[in-house]
Each structure stands twice: as C-alpha cells, then as structure tokens.
Amino acid sequence: MTTNDTAVFYDTHAHLDYPDYAKDLPEVIARAQAAGIAKIISIGTSLSSSERAIQLAGKFPSVYAAVGWHPTEVMKAPSDLRPALREYAKHPKVVAIGEIGLDYHHLPGSLGGNAGDDTRYKQRQADIFLQQMEVAIEAGLNCIIHQRDAFDDTLAQLKPFAGKVRGVFHCFGESADRMRRVLEIGSLVSFTGIVTFKNGQNVRDTVAATPLDRFMLETDCPYLAPVPYRGKRCEPAYVKEISEVVAQVKGCSSGELSMATCKTAREFFPKLF
C-alpha cells in the first residue's frame, strides 16, 4: 500500500485531544498526511476526553476515535461508565473501546497510603476494566489495552472473554514470551517509538519475534517521540520513522510492512474505513 512512492501507515494510538496540540492541530494532521499516515485513532482517557476525540473525528476525515476511561483515573470515574460509553460507541467513527486496562505503577501505598488503599484501587480498576469490556462486546468493538506493571492480571481479566472481544496491548514493551501469551488469546500488540531508542533492544527483540500480521504501529503521541525527535513532542507523522526501524528489524520492505499492518488494523477496527 503506497501513495506517491510513500508507504501508507496508520497511527493507531494518538492523544490528539491533549493540550499539547491545542495551537497547531491542523498542521500536525497535515504533516501526518504528507508523511503517508493515512488514518489516526485519537484515544479517550475519560468521558470528556472521549467526547473530544469524537469531536476531532468529526472535524478531520483522517481521524477516528476510541472511547474509554484510563486505569490511572479510576477513582474519578462514575460508578457505572456503561451508559455513556454505549452512546459514544454508536458514533460511526468510534472504532474501539480504549484505552482501558490495569496500571499498578503508582499504587496508593507507594504514595503514602496503606495496603488497604492498594486493594481498593486495584479492585476499582478491575471493575472499570470489566464494565468497558462489556460495552465493547455489546457494541461489537475491540479494546485498546493499557497495562503497566500489571501484565499478568490484565491478561487474566481479558482471557475469559477471548472469542468475544480482542485487545491490542498498546505501547508493547514486554518480552517475546509475553507477546506470545497475548497472541494465544487472539489479541494483538502495538509498537511505539521505543523501538528506535538506543536502549530499546528488548523491544526490537520482541518485534523480531512477532509475526508480521499480528501487530500494529502507533506513536502514543505526544509521548515517546522516536529517534531523531526523542525528547520533543511526538506527533502522528513520526510513524514513518517508527516504520523504518520496524521494517529493518523484520527484514521486509516498507511496502510489505504497510500492507501487513494496515490490513491488521482494518480487521481489528472494523469501522476503520
């Protein structure tokens, strides 16, 4: 899949509603299109963030939306997210529920709380994760999965729903063995600019081991800008730099990588057309 000799790619995970892009979003999207990034999925992290993602999808033809509540924000979440998410999921450009999952990186106990606080926090994350998977199943959508320091619990919570809903473990930085465990339940992984980092050899090793038709590409912008932009604001155009390193690691052409990753994305996100 190429256009004007530029391989076409998708940014399957961007945070375009963040303040980082408030001043120049049209230019950011124009640069993405010029770099061959044909479609961008803007990710919801709360109800208000999800609403903004939908608004952006309505404004820009190349932008789509995912709607969901991020696990680190669960203590602010309403008791039942499902009614709002069900309505959002009806929008023609809402392609997934996400980002959702579990995150144990900053537990309350490590911030001056106690073990009981940690238990309640983890349980609330699990409850919100379950609610959102239920909506995904009802809506016929797949999930964009966030996990940090919680891989086993995240996979265990998703596993009973294998066959009903799939997840893409975004910003995947785990081992090849963990990648295989994700693929075994019919889910996918997605790689970011970390693959270009000097200290990202572990991620490159996992990319090398991942079948060409079982992963997607993303920026997670405004975070994780790839080399040579590391340390600066990331943007969807930089999928191009990520793709160049991934193609090198996989020993394939940009065109082959484009065809594989775009096909995988269209199959995973059935409304991404």
N, C-alpha and C positions, 0 to 999 in steps of 0.2 A: 504494500500500500504506500504509494509515493505520490507526491504532487510537486511539480516544478523541480524534480530531482531531489526533493527533500522528503525523507521518510516521515510519515504521519504517525504521531503518537497521541495518547490521551494522558492527562493528569488526573488520576483517579482519586486524588485526595488533596484538596486545597482549602484554605480558610480565607476565602475572598471577602467575607463579611468583617474581618478583623480591622481595627483602626489603622493598621499598617498600610492599607490600600485606599484609605478614605480620599486621598488627594489626587490619585492618578490611576484609578482602576481601569478606565477605558484604555489608557496607554499600556497598562500591564497586559490586558487581554489582546490588544493589537500586537504586542511583541510576541505573545504566545502563538498567535495565528501565523505570524511571519516566520516563526521557528518551526512550523509544522505541527503545533499542538492543537489538534482539531476540536477536542472536547475537554472540558474541565468540570469536575464534580466538586462543588462547594459544600463543605461539610457542616452540619449543625452540631452544636455542643450544648444547646439548651433550647427551650421553646422559642425565645426571642431570636437566638442565633439561627435556628431553623427557619423562622419566618423571613429573616434577612436573606438566607440562602435561596429561598423560593423567590423572593423579590428579584434577586440578581439573575436567577434563571429565567425569569420573565422578561428581563431587560436585555440580556445578551444571548443571542442564539446559540453560541458555543458552550454556554454554562448550563449545567444541570445541578440538582440539589440532592443532598441526603439529609434526613431529619432524625434527630436523636438527642440524647442527653448524656454528656460525658461523665465517666465514673467519678472523677475527682470532684464533681459538683453535686453529688447526690444528696448531700444534706440540705441543699437549697431546693431540691426537686419537690413538686407537688406529690401527694400520696399516690395519686393514680395518673400516670402520664398518658395512658392509653387513649382516652377520648380525643385529646388534642392531636396525637400522632396519627390516629386513624384518619382524621380530617386532612392533615397535611399529606398523607400518603396517597390521597386521591388525585393530587395535582399531577398533570401529565408529565411534568419534568422532574418529579421526585423519583429517583431511581433506586434508592436504598434507605434502610434504617441505619443511622450511624452518626457520630461514632459512639459505640456502646461497648461495654465490657467491664473489666476489673482493673484496678490500679492500687497496688499496695506500697507504692514507693514512699509516700509521706503519710504514714499512719498516725492517727492522733496521739498514740503512745510515744512516738518519737518526737512529738511537738509539745510535750509536757502533760499529755493525758495519761490514761491508765489502760490496762489490758481490756477492761470492760468497754471503754470507748472504741478500741480497735475492733472488738467483736461486733458492736453495733454498727460501726462504719462498714465493715465487710458485709454484714447481713443486708444493710441498706443497698450497697452496691449490687449484691446478688439479686435482690428484689427488683430493682430498677432494670437490671440486665434482663431478667426474666420477662417483665412487662413488655419490654421493647422487642424481644424475640417473638412474643405472642402476636404483637401487631404486625411484625414482618411476615409471619406465617399467614395471618388473615389477609394481608394485602398482596401476597404473592411476590414479596420483595426479599432480597437477601440483605445481609448485615455487614457493616463495616466495623471490624472488631479492634478495639484498643485494649492492650494489656501491657502492664508494666509491673515487673516483679510479681506476677500473678499467673504465669503461663499455665500451670497445671490446673488451677481452679477454673480458669477461663475455659480451657479445653473441656474440662469435666462438665461444666454447666452447658456448653454448646452441644456436646456429644449426644445427649438423649434426643435432640431434635434433628440429628443427621437424617437426611431423606426428606425433611420438611422445609428446612432452611439451610442455606450455606453462609459461611462467613469468609471475609477476606481479612486476614491478620495484617493490618496495615503497619507500615514502618517496621518491617520484619528485620530483627537483628539477632535472631536466635540461631541455634546450631542446625546443621543439616538433619540431625536426628529429630529435633523438634519440628522442623519443616515437614518431614515425612509423616509425623503424627497428625499434623494439620491436614495434609492431603489425604490421609487414610479415611477421614470422615467426610470427604467430599468438599472440603473447604480449600481456600487458596491463600497465598501470601503476596505481599506487595513490597517493593523495594524503593528506597529513597536515595537522596544524595549521599548518604553514609557510604554507599558502595564506592564512591570516588575518594573517600578520605584516606590519608596515609595510614591511619590506624584502623581502617575498615576491612582488613584482610579476612576477619572471621565472616563478615557479611559477604564478601566476594566468594569465599569458600561455599557458603550456603547457596548463593546464586548459581555457582558452577554445578551444584548437585540438584538443583530444582529443574524439573522438566520444563522445556520451553513453552509448553501450553498450559502451565499451572501457576503462572504468576503475572502480576501487573506492575506498572510503573507509576510513581507518584512523586510529588515534591514534599507534601506536608507543609507547604509554604504558609506563613512566612519563615518557617524554621528550616534548618538543615540544608542551607544552600550548598550545592556541590562545588567542588573544585572546578574552576578557579575563582568562584564567588564566595568561598567559605568565609563566614563571619559577617556577611552582608545580608540584607533582606532577600529571602528566596522568592521566586515567582514561577508561575507555570512554564514559561519559556525554557526554564532550565531542565525540564525533562529531556531536552535534546542532549545536554551534557551527561545526564544520567544514562541515557540510552547508549551513548557511545561506549561508555565503560562496560555496561552490561553486555553489549554485543561482543566486545573484546573478550570478556570472561567466558561467554558462551561459545565463542568461536563461530559466530554467524554474522551475516551482513545486517546492516541497519534495516534493509527491506524485509528480511526474514523475521527480525525481531518485531518490526512494526506489524506485520501480518499476524504473528502469533499473539502478541499482547493485546492488540485491538480486538481480535476475534474473541479472546478470553474475556475481555471487558464487556463486549456486547452480549455474550452469552450469560455472564454473571449479572449484568444490569439490564434486564430485558426491556426497559423503557429508554435505553440509551441509543436513540436513533436521530 
